[in-house]
Amino acid sequence: MKKLAKIAFCIVFALLVSSSVFAEAVAETAKAPEKAEFTVNVTIPNDFEGELNGRLLFVIDESIPRSGKVFSNIDVTGCPVFGKTVFGLKAGDVITMTASDPDIYGYPMQLSEIPAGEYAVQALFVVYTQFNRADGVTLWGMEEHGGGGSVTNNPYNYYTEAIMAEVNDEATIELTLSNMIELGYELEEGQVDHQGNPKSNYDCVVFDKIKSDCLSEFWGTDVYIGLNILLPVNYDPSKQYPVLYYQGHWVGSSAPCSYGRNAAFTEYWNSGDAPEMIIMTTRDANMYYDNMYWVNSANMGPCGDAFINEVIPYMEETYGGIPETWARLVAGGSNGGWESMALQCFYPDVFGGAWVFCPDGMSFHAYQIVDLYKASNGFYVDQGWMQCELPSARSTDGTPRWTIAQENHWETALSGGPATSLGCWSGWEAVYGPVGEDGYPQRVWDPVTGDINKDTVAYWQEHFDILYYLENNWSEVGPKLVGKLHLRGGEMDNYYLNLSQYLVEDFLEKTTEPYYDGYSVHFFGMGHTSNMTNIELLDEATEHMIKYGPANAAEILGVSAN
């Protein structure tokens, strides 16, 4: 019995010892560090003053460019970019980006998917401003300081030095936001940086700017509209002139119609053969895109009111624009083409003619290549056993450049989800859409999956589908548009915008009571173009004003009435 008791004691003792060893092993395992992962630490300098809010973008590329700015290659076909939105940062704070962080979104890959290797790396911080709008919405976005709606050019955004660094599953990269994109010039007394302050090198070119009262009230802060103005070379302040309002993307310090840069047009304008008229285009970047589209919008504000009731009266009172319909023309290409069409159709009593070049989708049956009314997804066509990804851009030979999904994923990396990427797709959602529950534009489709929101589509149709508007209001608006619509575009438009033009053209050519009496032409094998020089545009616009203007229109324009 004693022997058995001794054996039992030994067994119990052994079990207790092994349990203790196991417990210690478990404890040691719990204390062991987690598996290392790729990490980027971006430090706010100790001498930084105030609070920093915005979107941190981390980029990689094969090499450091001469400019030292790897981030200058941020583009849908450019360098990989990874973004994280942060708020309330102070001096000395560190922003950490890790491969497992769910708040980080990248394009064309995620942080964990970067192939191991040595890369040029850099971080760019897009500074956000809080806007407290008149409609009660509070939201954050990049305030315009003359950068033209570009995160890589906007003054006061911060960036780190670019370095070559190893990237792998266990690497940690340390960067500091020690640099800032400078304004580049000293503000003169009374100047503000909003929309920039270009200086003219020519007597006939004027860079002006007005404060918009209605947009300032909407945004809860001062909003300006920049005006790039080309005056006749023999401009007489005591005379009045027709005005061509040319629409387009951010023009910066460029004069209208490339005066001073295009030799042929400059010679034409200076020769005395050009019509005596004023040409004006705007600098109107905002937190959503590089222009305002000049229609009243739930997200952008009363941009249409600003153009019609502030910009045009200013041009007429300050520079002598003739305050009559026949003497106000609009023209533009791409987004400027859509603007020109929208301004002419929605304000037919204001404008006397529109030249609409390769415009953005005038019907949402052709939102580029997507029929928003019929499709359930904007990125893919469901073919049963497979999905076919839809292209967003192509060469004129038909070769795809990138897809709609890729472009939307790239914009998502820049903005993090809300339609604030300052890209085309987000810009359209800001213009056309209602305000979402979070205060930002309600998405027309999920920016990651492409699933279409039919409630948003219905709103778009009622407010900004130009073809739908014409079809349902032709008896009223048609008589005011006779002879005013001139549409031009390439049959191989690089962004499939010819599809929308076909639909609008089909309607216009069938109009009766009245017939629209304009034209819509396509150019075989050509891409995103009007196939029209600025000289040809002005010659055609001159003939139009002589035909539809007063008897002395040719005299006013300083040309012969042939």
C-alpha positions in Angstrom: 0.0 0.0 0.0 2.8 2.4 0.9 4.4 1.6 -2.5 1.1 2.4 -4.3 0.7 5.6 -2.4 4.2 6.7 -3.3 3.6 6.0 -6.9 0.3 7.9 -6.8 2.0 10.8 -5.2 4.7 10.9 -7.9 2.1 10.9 -10.6 0.1 13.8 -9.0 3.4 15.7 -8.5 4.4 15.1 -12.2 1.0 16.3 -13.4 1.2 19.4 -11.2 4.7 20.2 -12.5 3.7 19.6 -16.2 0.6 21.8 -15.7 2.8 24.6 -14.3 5.2 24.3 -17.2 2.3 24.4 -19.6 0.8 27.5 -17.9 4.2 29.2 -18.1 4.5 28.3 -21.7 1.0 29.8 -22.4 1.9 32.9 -20.6 5.1 33.3 -22.5 3.3 32.8 -25.8 0.8 35.5 -24.8 3.6 37.9 -24.1 5.2 37.2 -27.5 4.9 40.1 -30.0 2.5 39.7 -32.9 3.9 38.9 -36.3 5.5 42.0 -37.8 3.7 43.6 -40.8 4.5 46.3 -43.3 4.2 49.6 -41.5 4.5 53.3 -42.5 4.9 55.9 -39.8 4.4 59.5 -40.9 5.3 62.1 -38.2 3.9 65.6 -37.8 6.8 68.0 -37.2 7.3 69.2 -33.7 7.2 72.9 -34.8 3.8 72.4 -36.5 1.2 74.9 -35.2 -2.6 74.3 -35.0 -4.5 71.1 -35.9 -4.1 69.0 -39.0 -7.1 67.2 -40.6 -7.3 65.5 -44.0 -6.3 62.6 -46.1 -2.8 61.0 -45.9 -1.7 59.5 -49.2 1.3 57.1 -49.3 2.7 56.5 -52.7 5.4 54.2 -54.2 7.1 54.2 -57.5 10.1 52.7 -59.2 12.3 55.8 -58.8 12.4 59.3 -57.5 11.8 61.9 -60.2 14.0 65.0 -60.6 11.3 67.1 -58.9 11.6 64.9 -55.8 7.8 64.5 -55.9 6.8 60.9 -56.4 3.3 62.0 -55.7 3.2 64.0 -58.9 2.6 60.7 -60.7 -0.7 60.0 -58.9 -3.0 59.1 -61.7 -5.3 56.2 -62.7 -2.4 54.8 -64.7 0.3 56.2 -62.4 2.0 55.1 -59.2 0.2 53.0 -56.5 -1.5 55.1 -53.9 -2.8 54.3 -50.4 -5.0 56.6 -48.4 -6.2 57.1 -44.8 -8.3 60.0 -43.5 -7.3 61.4 -40.1 -8.5 64.2 -37.9 -7.2 66.3 -34.9 -3.5 65.8 -35.4 -1.0 67.9 -33.5 2.7 68.6 -33.5 4.6 65.4 -32.9 1.8 63.0 -33.6 2.4 60.0 -35.7 0.1 58.6 -38.4 0.6 54.8 -38.7 -0.4 52.9 -41.8 -0.3 49.1 -41.6 -1.3 46.4 -44.0 -4.0 45.2 -41.7 -5.6 48.6 -41.1 -9.2 48.5 -42.5 -9.4 52.3 -42.8 -6.7 52.2 -45.5 -7.7 51.8 -49.1 -5.3 51.5 -52.0 -5.1 51.4 -55.7 -4.3 49.4 -57.8 -3.5 47.1 -54.8 -3.7 47.1 -51.1 -0.6 47.6 -48.8 -0.4 43.9 -48.1 -0.2 43.2 -51.8 2.8 45.2 -52.7 5.5 42.9 -54.1 8.6 42.9 -51.9 11.3 45.1 -53.2 13.0 48.5 -53.1 10.8 51.5 -54.1 10.7 55.3 -54.1 8.3 56.1 -51.3 6.7 59.4 -50.2 3.6 60.7 -48.3 1.4 63.6 -49.3 -1.1 65.1 -46.8 -4.2 66.6 -48.4 -5.4 69.3 -45.9 -9.1 69.4 -45.3 -11.2 72.4 -44.2 -14.5 72.1 -42.4 -17.4 73.7 -44.2 -20.6 74.7 -42.4 -23.1 75.1 -45.1 -26.3 77.1 -45.1 -28.4 73.9 -45.5 -27.2 72.7 -42.1 -24.6 70.3 -43.5 -21.1 70.1 -42.0 -18.5 68.4 -44.1 -14.8 68.3 -44.8 -12.9 68.8 -48.0 -9.9 70.4 -49.7 -10.3 74.1 -49.9 -9.2 75.7 -53.1 -6.1 77.9 -52.9 -5.3 78.2 -56.6 -4.3 74.6 -57.2 -7.2 74.1 -59.6 -8.7 71.1 -57.8 -5.5 69.1 -57.8 -4.4 67.5 -54.6 -0.8 67.4 -55.9 -0.7 71.1 -56.7 -2.9 72.8 -54.1 -0.9 75.2 -51.9 -0.6 74.3 -48.2 -0.8 70.5 -48.7 2.1 68.9 -46.9 4.5 66.2 -48.1 7.6 64.2 -46.9 10.9 63.8 -48.5 11.0 61.0 -51.1 13.4 58.2 -50.2 14.3 54.8 -51.5 13.2 52.1 -49.1 12.7 48.3 -48.8 9.1 47.2 -48.7 8.3 43.7 -47.4 6.1 42.0 -44.8 8.3 43.1 -41.9 9.5 46.6 -43.1 8.9 49.8 -41.2 9.3 53.1 -43.1 9.7 56.4 -41.2 8.6 59.7 -42.9 8.1 63.2 -41.7 5.7 65.9 -43.2 8.5 68.4 -43.4 7.5 70.1 -46.6 4.6 72.2 -47.8 3.4 73.1 -51.3 4.0 76.8 -51.4 1.7 79.5 -52.7 4.6 80.7 -54.9 3.9 84.4 -54.7 3.2 87.2 -52.2 -0.5 88.2 -51.9 -1.0 91.9 -52.6 -3.2 94.0 -50.4 -6.8 92.9 -50.8 -6.0 89.7 -52.6 -7.1 86.2 -51.5 -5.6 83.0 -52.8 -8.9 81.4 -53.7 -8.9 80.6 -57.5 -5.4 82.0 -57.8 -4.1 85.4 -58.9 -2.6 85.0 -62.4 -0.8 88.0 -63.9 -1.2 89.0 -67.5 1.6 89.6 -70.0 -0.7 91.1 -72.7 -2.8 94.2 -72.8 -5.7 92.3 -74.2 -5.7 89.7 -71.5 -7.2 90.4 -68.1 -7.3 88.2 -65.0 -10.1 89.2 -62.7 -12.0 87.7 -59.8 -15.4 88.3 -58.1 -16.8 87.2 -54.8 -20.0 85.3 -55.3 -22.5 86.3 -52.7 -24.9 83.4 -53.3 -22.2 80.8 -53.2 -20.5 82.4 -50.2 -23.8 82.2 -48.3 -24.3 78.6 -49.2 -20.8 77.4 -48.2 -20.6 79.6 -45.1 -17.3 81.0 -46.3 -16.1 83.4 -49.0 -16.3 81.8 -52.5 -14.7 83.5 -55.5 -15.0 83.0 -59.2 -11.9 83.8 -61.3 -12.4 85.4 -64.8 -9.9 84.9 -67.6 -10.8 87.6 -70.2 -9.6 88.1 -73.7 -10.5 91.6 -75.0 -10.4 92.8 -78.6 -6.9 94.2 -79.4 -8.5 97.6 -80.1 -10.8 97.4 -77.0 -12.7 100.6 -76.3 -14.1 100.7 -72.7 -16.9 103.0 -74.0 -18.2 100.4 -76.5 -20.2 97.3 -76.0 -19.3 93.8 -77.3 -20.8 90.4 -77.7 -19.3 87.9 -75.2 -18.5 84.2 -75.8 -18.5 82.4 -72.4 -16.1 79.5 -73.0 -16.5 76.5 -70.6 -13.9 73.9 -69.6 -11.6 72.5 -67.0 -9.4 74.6 -64.7 -7.7 77.2 -67.0 -5.2 78.6 -64.4 -3.2 81.4 -66.0 -4.1 80.5 -69.6 -5.8 83.1 -71.7 -9.0 82.1 -73.5 -8.5 80.2 -76.8 -4.8 79.8 -76.0 -4.0 83.4 -76.9 -0.3 83.9 -76.5 0.4 80.2 -76.7 -1.2 79.2 -80.0 0.7 81.2 -82.7 -2.0 80.9 -85.4 -4.8 82.1 -83.1 -2.7 84.9 -81.6 -1.8 86.2 -85.0 -5.5 86.0 -86.1 -6.7 87.9 -83.0 -4.0 90.6 -83.4 -4.6 90.9 -87.2 -7.8 92.9 -87.2 -9.6 90.1 -89.0 -11.0 88.7 -85.8 -14.5 89.7 -84.7 -14.7 92.4 -82.1 -16.0 90.4 -79.2 -14.9 89.4 -75.7 -14.1 85.8 -74.8 -14.2 84.8 -71.1 -13.6 81.6 -69.2 -13.7 80.9 -65.5 -11.5 79.6 -62.7 -13.9 77.8 -60.5 -12.4 74.9 -58.7 -14.0 73.6 -55.6 -13.8 70.8 -53.0 -15.5 68.4 -55.4 -14.0 69.1 -58.8 -12.0 71.5 -60.9 -15.1 73.4 -62.1 -18.7 74.2 -60.9 -20.7 73.1 -64.0 -22.8 76.3 -63.6 -26.1 74.6 -62.7 -27.9 74.8 -59.3 -26.9 71.7 -57.4 -27.8 70.3 -54.0 -24.1 69.6 -53.2 -22.3 72.4 -55.2 -24.8 75.1 -54.3 -26.5 77.8 -56.5 -23.8 77.8 -59.2 -26.3 78.5 -62.0 -27.6 81.6 -60.1 -24.0 82.7 -59.6 -23.2 82.5 -63.3 -26.5 84.0 -64.6 -27.0 86.7 -61.8 -23.4 87.5 -60.9 -20.8 86.6 -63.5 -22.8 87.8 -66.6 -24.0 91.1 -65.1 -20.4 91.8 -63.9 -19.0 91.2 -67.4 -21.7 93.5 -68.9 -21.3 96.2 -66.4 -17.5 96.1 -66.1 -16.3 95.2 -69.6 -19.1 96.3 -71.8 -20.8 93.0 -72.7 -24.0 93.6 -74.6 -26.9 92.7 -72.3 -28.9 90.9 -75.0 -29.6 87.2 -75.8 -28.1 87.3 -79.3 -24.8 88.6 -78.0 -24.3 86.0 -75.3 -22.8 82.7 -76.6 -21.5 79.6 -74.9 -19.0 77.0 -76.1 -16.8 74.3 -74.6 -15.5 70.8 -74.8 -15.9 67.7 -72.6 -17.3 68.8 -69.3 -17.4 72.3 -70.8 -19.5 70.8 -73.6 -22.0 69.6 -71.1 -21.9 73.0 -69.3 -22.6 74.8 -72.6 -25.5 72.5 -73.5 -26.9 72.8 -70.0 -26.6 76.6 -69.9 -28.2 76.9 -73.3 -31.1 74.5 -72.6 -31.8 75.4 -69.0 -31.5 79.2 -69.7 -32.7 79.5 -73.3 -33.7 83.2 -72.9 -30.2 84.1 -71.7 -28.0 82.7 -74.4 -28.1 83.0 -78.1 -26.2 80.0 -79.3 -24.1 77.1 -78.0 -21.2 75.2 -79.5 -21.1 71.8 -77.7 -18.0 69.8 -78.2 -17.6 66.1 -77.2 -19.8 66.8 -74.1 -20.2 64.7 -71.0 -23.2 62.4 -71.0 -26.3 64.5 -71.9 -28.4 61.4 -71.3 -28.0 59.0 -68.5 -28.9 56.2 -70.9 -25.3 56.8 -71.9 -23.3 57.7 -68.7 -20.2 57.1 -70.7 -20.9 53.5 -71.7 -23.4 52.7 -68.9 -27.2 52.9 -69.2 -28.0 53.9 -65.6 -31.7 53.2 -66.2 -31.3 49.6 -67.2 -28.1 48.4 -65.7 -27.7 47.1 -62.1 -24.0 47.5 -62.0 -21.8 50.3 -63.4 -18.5 48.3 -63.6 -19.5 45.0 -65.2 -21.9 43.5 -67.7 -23.3 40.3 -66.3 -22.9 37.5 -68.9 -24.2 34.7 -66.8 -21.1 32.5 -66.1 -18.8 35.5 -66.2 -18.8 39.3 -65.8 -17.3 41.5 -68.5 -15.6 44.6 -67.1 -16.6 47.9 -68.7 -14.0 50.2 -70.1 -13.8 53.9 -69.2 -11.3 55.1 -71.8 -10.0 53.9 -75.1 -7.6 54.8 -77.9 -9.1 55.7 -81.2 -8.3 52.2 -82.5 -10.5 50.8 -79.7 -7.7 49.6 -77.4 -8.9 50.0 -73.7 -6.9 52.3 -71.5 -8.5 51.7 -68.2 -11.8 50.5 -66.8 -14.6 52.2 -65.0 -13.9 50.0 -61.9 -10.2 51.0 -62.0 -11.0 54.7 -62.2 -13.5 54.5 -59.4 -11.2 52.5 -57.2 -8.4 55.0 -57.8 -10.8 57.9 -56.8 -11.7 55.9 -53.7 -8.1 55.6 -52.7 -7.9 59.4 -53.0 -11.0 60.2 -51.0 -11.7 57.2 -48.8 -15.3 56.7 -49.8 -17.1 60.1 -50.0 -17.4 61.6 -53.4 -14.6 64.1 -52.8 -11.8 62.6 -54.8 -11.8 65.6 -57.2 -12.0 63.1 -60.0 -14.6 62.9 -62.8 -16.9 60.3 -61.3 -17.0 62.0 -57.9 -17.4 65.4 -59.6 -20.5 64.2 -61.5 -22.0 62.7 -58.4 -21.6 66.1 -56.6 -23.2 68.0 -59.5 -26.1 65.7 -60.4 -26.9 64.0 -57.1 -28.8 64.7 -53.9 -27.1 65.2 -50.5 -26.6 61.9 -48.8 -27.3 61.1 -45.1 -23.7 61.8 -44.2 -23.8 65.2 -45.9 -21.7 64.2 -48.9 -23.1 63.5 -52.4 -25.3 60.4 -52.5 -23.4 57.9 -54.5 -25.0 56.8 -57.8 -23.2 53.4 -57.4 -21.0 51.8 -54.8 -17.5 53.0 -55.6 -16.0 49.6 -54.8 -18.6 47.2 -56.1 -20.3 49.3 -58.8 -23.8 48.4 -57.6 -26.2 51.1 -58.8 -28.5 53.1 -56.5 -31.7 53.5 -58.4 -33.0 56.2 -56.1 -30.0 58.3 -57.0 -30.6 57.6 -60.7 -34.2 58.8 -60.4 -33.0 62.0 -58.9 -30.4 62.5 -61.7 -33.1 62.0 -64.3 -35.5 64.6 -62.9 -32.8 67.2 -62.4 -29.9 66.8 -64.9 -30.7 64.4 -67.7 -30.7 67.0 -70.6 -32.2 64.7 -73.1 -35.0 63.8 -70.7 -35.6 67.5 -70.1 -35.8 68.3 -73.8 -38.1 65.4 -74.5 -40.5 66.5 -71.8 -40.3 70.2 -72.3 -39.8 70.7 -76.1 -43.1 72.5 -76.7 -42.0 75.2 -74.2 -38.3 75.3 -74.6 -38.0 74.2 -78.3 -39.0 77.6 -79.8 -36.3 79.3 -77.8 -33.6 76.9 -79.0 -34.2 77.1 -82.8 -30.8 77.5 -84.5 -28.9 77.6 -81.3 -27.5 74.1 -80.8 -24.3 73.0 -82.6 -23.0 69.6 -81.5 -19.6 68.2 -82.6 -17.7 65.1 -81.6 -15.5 62.2 -82.7 -17.1 58.8 -83.5 -14.3 57.2 -81.5 -14.6 59.5 -78.5 -12.0 58.3 -76.0 -14.5 58.3 -73.2 -17.5 56.9 -75.2 -19.3 60.3 -75.1 -20.3 59.9 -78.7 -23.0 57.5 -77.4 -24.8 60.3 -75.6 -24.5 62.6 -78.6 -26.2 60.0 -80.8 -29.2 59.8 -78.5 -29.6 63.6 -78.4 -29.1 63.9 -82.1 -31.7 61.3 -82.8 -34.2 63.3 -80.8 -33.3 66.7 -82.2 -33.4 65.6 -85.8 -37.0 64.3 -85.2 -38.2 67.5 -83.6 -41.2 69.4 -85.1 -43.1 72.4 -84.1 -40.4 73.6 -84.2 -37.5 71.8 -85.8 -34.3 72.6 -83.9 -32.5 73.9 -87.0 -29.0 73.3 -85.7 -26.6 70.6 -86.3 -25.0 67.5 -84.8 -21.9 66.1 -86.6 -19.5 63.3 -85.9 -16.0 62.8 -87.3 -15.0 59.3 -88.4 -12.2 57.7 -86.5 -11.6 60.7 -84.3 -11.5 60.7 -80.5 -12.3 63.3 -77.9 -12.4 66.3 -80.1 -14.5 69.0 -81.8 -12.4 68.9 -85.0 -12.7 72.7 -85.0 -10.1 75.3 -84.4 -10.8 78.4 -82.3 -10.5 80.5 -85.5 -13.2 78.4 -87.1 -15.4 78.6 -84.0 -15.2 82.4 -84.0 -15.9 82.6 -87.7 -19.0 80.4 -87.3 -20.1 82.3 -84.2 -19.8 85.5 -86.1 -22.0 84.3 -88.9 -24.5 83.1 -86.4 -24.8 86.4 -84.7 -25.1 88.2 -88.0 -28.0 85.9 -88.9 -29.8 86.0 -85.6 -28.7 89.3 -84.2 -29.8 92.9 -85.1 -29.5 94.4 -88.5 -26.2 96.1 -87.5 -24.7 93.0 -85.9 -21.9 92.9 -88.5 -21.0 96.5 -87.7 -21.0 95.8 -84.0 -18.6 92.9 -84.7 -16.4 95.0 -87.0 -16.7 92.6 -89.9 -18.2 92.7 -93.3 -21.7 91.2 -93.7 -21.0 88.7 -96.6 
